Amino acid sequence: MPELSRFAGIVIYMLFKDIQHHNKPHVHVCYGEYEASIGVDGELLAGSLPRKQMKIVIGWLALHEEEVYAAWNKAVQGEHFNKVDAM
């Protein structure tokens, strides 16, 4: 899975050409045994995260919105994208 960022035990990644289950721009998040799909707008699309980590991810998405959308646009085309700094 192509990793977008990693911080505080949270791994954020995107899949190439990933528009079958969730058409809206989103990321996949892993934290321990938790996994979730979260829209770039912060909407929980699938899975779950502890409340604290969900807030951290939503804050990170807001802070890096332009970079995440740029990565999304490349990923859906099957192109490699740049990693985004943690904070």
Phi, psi and omega in degrees: 000126180292119183279133177265319180197163179211129179194149175049037181078003181257134176243127179247130181217165176231152175255147176288138178054041186266074180234010183284314184272321182229110182286336182281153178303130183206168175235162173252140185231135174239136174214107184057235180272000181270145174220143180208155169250127185230128177296153178300336177279001177095359180285131175284118183264327181197156177078200181203158174220153172300151185307314182300313181292326177298316178297320179297314181296316180298318177297317179297317179298319179295319181293326186244028186307311182298317180295321181292317177297320178297317178295318179302312182299323177288316184298319181291341176270358180083016181262151177288147181236163179279148174290156179248136179302153183298305183220000000 
